[in-house]
Each structure stands twice: as structure tokens, then as C-alpha cells.
Amino acid sequence: MPKTETDIEKRNKYGMLCGIVGIFLNLILFAGKLFAGMFSGAISITADAFNNLSDAGSSIITIAGFKMAAQRADEEHPYGHARMEYVATLAVAAIILIMGFELFRDSFGKIIKPQDIEFSWLIVAILLASIAVKCVMAVYNFYFSKKLDSSTLEATGRDSLSDCIATSVVLAATLIAHFSGLNLDGIGGVFVSLFIFYSGISSAREAIDPLLGAKPEPEFVERLREMVLDFDKNILGMHDLMVHDYGPGHRIVSFHAEVPEDGDMVELHDIIDNLERKIRRELGCIVTIHMDPVAIEDEEVAGLKAEVLSVIKGLDSHINMHDFRIIRGDTHTNLVFDIAVPFGYITSDDDICNAIQENVRKKLGKNYYTVIEVDRDNYINI
């Protein structure tokens, strides 16, 4: 993940360079395969040629995506334009799927009405060269997709790998037809179209997930957690983590940090400021941290917290608790806290709260009431 403006600029330049190389190589492959397909009359080879032409178009979209993503934030788009890369990935996926459908339709027609195919060792050489070139393209696209953390280049690399497999199927069908007389041209084209469909669907999923707001990578969450908890002894815990992804290098993170309630406010504020700067520098994201005061010297609060936590874990070990405090009264004591419920939990919030209330009163007495806030929709459970 790029961390500075300079990193983002380098990333976009590398991405556009990969797109230019992709256009050049795919146009060469298109010309070679189109010649081979027209010479032999093989629909699978001709379709594979137009697949390379669509790849050249995809590379143009890749360049445009990186170019638009490189635009700085403005009044209408205060969070920048980096998500345009995801939009570009979705456009590439759409082109791949359209080509897959067209190829499937034409290939199915060739199964119903097969045609004779002309064989030439030049055609074999062209197909072998195409496989080699596409393998190289897959390798460098996957390499730069990891280096630049680019979903667009990953989609392009996946497409190149599918092309390697698809062209191998076409080559196999060509050789089988020559040596055995068995015409598998249409069947080979269908297999190619299925590979293309798979590549397009995978690429679309890669683009749609971050646009919808996918959960951040577990590695990122774990590294952030370790960085926070190891930063200073006055930071006792963290919760209510939210990560908004506005494109590579444009993440906005917020969370609550638990601090001693009797600590010096100026000192704690300075610690939080330094932590925000460290996270911004090392993880390359904008961070906002909210301080939550926690009673650590009050033995009664600590004891009640432990009892309530044991009740919650007894109901379900996956539910976490935070922001625990008590409000004492003449006739009863309110136990106020939040619980973090995992996504997909089918029990309703009211049923969860009622179960906790019932078990707490059984364990602690009828003078204790729970006031519970349920977090399940927006926060990342850590």
C-alpha cells in the first residue's frame, strides 16, 4: 500500500507503463493470430485473436484508470479519485465477459456446423509464441499488482493467465485435428470462452468488493492492533475500528483507544497525536482516534466488569465487550457497556440484551441492571 504522495505518483506511473506495454504486445498478438485464423479458417484461433484485441482495449482502460486515479482531491471529491482504479477494473471485467459471450456463441455454432481447418506449422509457431508472450505478461502483471497493490493489474494478470490456458487449448485442438482428423475447433472455442468468463467474473468481484466497502485485510488489522497496543502503556485497549477505502493509498481509519480515566488529559492527548502520526507514516492512512476513559484503579468496577464479561462469554465466546462503566443509585446500579456482535449473527439485539440482563441479575443480584449498546453493522470486531 503506497504511503506518501510520492509513492502514489510512482505507483500510477508504473501502472500506466504496464498498460502501454500491454497495448503493444496485445496488438502484435492480435495481428499474428488474426492472420493464422484467417489462413486456417479456425474459429477458435480467430476468436482468440479478438480476445487479444479486447485485451489491448483493456490496457487502454488501465491507463485511463491510473490517469484518473492520479488526480488530486478537489472540492467535489475531497477524498481524491483513487477509486477510479476500481471502476477501471470493473470496465475491464465487462469487456472480458462480453468477449467471452461472443466467443461462446460463435464456438457453439461451429460445434453444430463444423468446418474444415487448414494446418500449417507457421500457425503452430504463432500460437506457441503467443503462449510464451502471455505467460510473460501474466508474470509481470502479477508482480506489479503485488508491488503496487493494484486490483486493475491483478485483473489484467489473471486475464493473461487465462489467455495462456485458452491459447494452449486452441493449439491442442489444432494439433489433434491435424494428426487425428478429429475437428475439435468449436469445442476448443467453448473451453476458451469458459476460461474468459471465469477471468471476467473474478476481475469483477475484485472491483466490486472495495467499491461496496469490503472488510480490510486481516494482516492490516493485526498490524494496526499491534502498533496501537505496543505504542504506550497508557493505551489499554482499542475497539470500534472502522476502515474506509477510497482507493489505493487513500484509506481513512478511525477507532476508540482506551486510556486511564485518572490520567493527565494533556499527556494522553499528546500520546494519541503521536500515535496518529506514526500510523499515518507507517501504514499510509488518515487516522482519527477517539479516547475512551477506563477505570483501572476502582476495584469494584474491575470486579463487576470481570463478572459481566464471564456472563457474556458464557453465552457466546465470539461476543466482545468494551466501554464498561457503572452508575450507582440508591436502589440499584446500572452496568453500562457496549458489546460487539459478529456479522451474520442471527439472534436479534433485543434477545441478546435480554439474555445478558437475565444472567447478570442471576449472578450479581436483582439490584443490577444492564444498559447495553450493540455494535454489529459498522465496526470491525478485533
N, C-alpha and C positions, 0 to 999 in steps of 0.2 A: 504494500500500500504506500503510495507516494506521501511524503510528509511535509514538503515545502513547495512553494510556488515554482522554484527551480526544478524540483523533482517532477512536478506535474507537466511543466513545459517540455522537459526531456522525454517524458512518457508519451506525450502527444506527438512529438517529432518522430520517435521510434515507431509509433503506431501508424503514422501516415507513410513512413518509409516502407513498412511491411505491406501496406496497401498498394503502393506503387509497384513494388516487386511482384505482388500477386497479379496485378493487371497485366504486366509484361509477360509473365510466364503463362498465364491462362490464355492469352491471345495467341501465343505460339502453339500451345496445345490444341486450341480450337481449330486453327488453320490446318495443323497436321492431321487431326482426327477427321475433320470435315472432308479432307482430300481422301483419306482412307475409306471413310464411309461411302462417299460417292463412287469411288472406284470399285468397291466390293459390293455395294448395294445392301450392306448390313445395317439394319435399323438400330441395333444396339450400339454400333460404333458412331453413327451419325448422332444419335441421342446423347451419347457420352460427350461428343464434341460440343453440342449445345449446352450440356451441363457445364463444361469449362467456360463457355461464353457467359453463362449466368454467374459463374464464379468471378469472372472479370468484373461484371456488374456489381457483385457483392463487394469486391475490393474497392470500387469507386464509392460505394456507400460507407465502407470502413473509413476511407479517407475523409469523407464528408462528416462522418460521425465524430472522429477525432478533432477535426477542424472546429466544428460547432461546440464540442465539449470543452475546447480550449478557451472559449470566450469567457471573459471575466464577469463577475456578478454585476448586475445593473439594478435600476430602480424597480423594474418589473420582475426580475429574477434575483432576489437578494442572496439566494443560496447557490448561485452560479448555474452553469449549463452542463455540468458533468454527466447528468442523466441522459443526455443526448446519445452517449455511447450505448446505453441500454436500448434506446429507441432504434439506433442503427443496427444493433444485433437482432432486434425483432424484425426489421426490414429485410436483413439478410436471410433470416429464417423463413420469411414469407416467400422470398424468391426461390429458395431451395424447395419448399413444399409445392409451389406452382410447377417447377420443373419436374419434380417427382411425379406429379399427377399427369402432366403431358406425356412423360416417358412411359408411364404405366399404360395409358390409353393406347399409344401407338404400338407398344410392345404386345399388348393383348391382341390387337388387330393382326400382328404378324404371326401370332400363335394360331389364329383361326385361318389365316391365308398366308402360309409361309412362302417365301421367295428364295430362289437360288442365290448363293453368295459366291462371289469371286474371291479366290485366295491368292495372296501374294506375301512373300517373305518381307517385303517392304512394309506391309500393313502390320505384320508381327513386330518388326523393329520399331515402328511408330508407337505401338501400344506398350512395348517394353520401356521405351524412353519416357512415355507418359507416366507409367507407374513409378519409375525412378524419380522423375521430377516431382510428382505429387507426394511421394514419401518424404523427399527433402523439404517440400513446402509444409507438410504436416509437422515435421520435426521443428522447423524454425518458428512456425506459428505457435506451437505448444510452448516452446522455450520462451518466446517473448510474452505469451499470455501469462505465464507464471512470473516472469521478470517484471512485467508492467501491471500485473493484476488486472488483465483486460478480458472481459467476457466476450467482446467482439472478436478478438484474436483467437480465443479458445474456440468460439463457434466456427471460425474460419479453419482452424486446425482440425477440428472434428470433421468438417466438410471435406478437407483434403484427404484425411484418412479414409473417409467413406469412398472418395474417388479412387483411391488406391485399390480398395476392395472391389469396387464396381468395375474398374478397367480390367482387373485381374479376371473377373467373371466373363467379361467380353472377350478377352484373349483366350480363355479356356474354351468358350463356345466356338470361337473361330477355328482353333486347332482341332477340336472334336469334329466340327463339320468337315474339315479338310481330310482328316485321316480316317474317319469312320463313315462319313456321308450323312451323319445324323444332324439335322438342322435344329440347333438349339438357340437360334438368334433371338426369337421372340421371348423364350423362357429366360435367356440371359438378360434381356432388356427389362423384364419384370423384376428379376432379382436386383438389378441396378436401381430400379425405381424404389424398391423397398428400402435399400440402403440409404437412398437420398431422403426418403420420408423420415426414417429414423434420425438422420442427421438434422433435418429441419425441425422436428419436434423437440429434440434435445436442445438445440440452439434457442428455440422459442422459450422453452422453460427457463433457460439460463437468463434470458432477458426479462421475463415476466416476474420472476421471483423478487428481484430487488426493486422493481417498479411498484409492486404491491406492498413491499415492506417486509422482506424476509428476515428471519432471525439471524443475527450476526454469527460468524463462525465461532465454534466453541473455543478455539485457540485464542481468538481475540478476547473473548470474555474472561478466560482464565488468566491471560497475561495482564489484563486490566485489574482483575481482582488481586492478583499477587502484588502488582505495583502499588495499589491503594493500601493494602493491609501491611505491607512492608515499609511504607514510607515514613511513618512516625508512630510512636507509641500512643499518642493521643487519639489516633483514629482506631476505634474499637471494632468497627464493622461497616458494612455497606449493604444497601438494598435499593429497591425501586429503580433498577437500571433501565434506561431507555436509550436505544441507538437508532438514529435516523440516518439513512444512507442516501445522500444526494449525488451519488456518483463517486468513482474512484478518487480518493484524496479529499473528499468532501463529506466527512461523517460528523454528525453532531451528537454528542453523548451527554447525558445527564444522569445523576444518581444522588442518593442520600448517603452521607457519611456520618456515622455515629461518633459523637465526641462526649467527653465528660461534662455533665451539666454544671459542675462547680469549677470548670476550667476558666482561664482568663480569655475573655472574648476576643481581645485584640490579638493575643498569641495564636488562638485557634484559627482566627480569620487569616492570619499570615501563613499558617501551615497549609490551609486549604488553597490559598492563592499559589503557593509554591508547588503544590500537588497538581493543580490545574496546568501550570506552565510545563511541568515535567511530562504529563500525559500528552499535552499538545505537541511537545517537541519530539517525544519518542514514538508516539502512535499516530501522529499526524491528524488529529481530530480536534474540533472545538468542544470544550468541556465546560459544563456548569455543574457545580457541586452544592447541594443543599446540606446544611449542618443540622443534625438531629441530636439534641441533648439527651444523654442517657445517665440514669442514676447508678453509680457504681459503688458508692460508699454506704448507701442505705441497705442494711441487711434485710429489712422486711420486704422491700421491693425486690431485691435479688431472690429471696426465698419464694415469694409469690410468683415471680417470673418463671423460676425453675419448675414450680408445681404446674403452672398453666401449660408450659411447654411440654411437660410429660403427658398431660392430658391430650394435647393436640397430636403429639407423635403416636400416642396410643390409638387414636382414631385413624390416622394415616401418616406414615413417616415421610411422605412427599410434601406435606404442607409445612411451610416455614412461618415463623412469627418474627415481628420486629416492631419497633416504636412502642415498647411496653411502658406503661406508667399507671399509677393508681391515683384515684381521687377519693379521699377519705370523707365520710359523712357521719352524722350522729347515729343513724340507724343501719347504714350499710356502706360498703366500699365498692366503688366501680373500678373494674380492671379494664383499662383501655389499651387496645393494641390492634395492629394490622396483621392479617395473615395473607401469605402468597400461595395461591392455589394453582396447580399446574394446568396448562392448556388441555382442553379435551376432558376436563373433569365434569362428569355428568350430574353430580349432586348439586342441587341449587344452593345459592348463597344462604338463603334462609334456613335450609335444612342443616347446612354445615354449622352455622352460628348457633342454632338451637341445640345441636348435639354437643357442641363445646360448652354452652351455658349449662346444660343439664349435668354433664360430667364434672365441670368445675364446682358446681354447687354441692354435688355429692361428695367431692373430695375435700373442699375447703369449708363448706358450710353454707347455709341459706342466706347469709348476710352479704354474700359476694355476687355481684352482677357483672356480666361481661358486656363491653361496648366494642364491637368488632367492625373493622373496615376490611372488606375483602378485595384483594388485588388479583385479578386474573386476566384482564384484557390487554393491558398496555405494557406491563413490566416484564422484564426478563428475570426468571427465577434463578438466583445464584446462591 
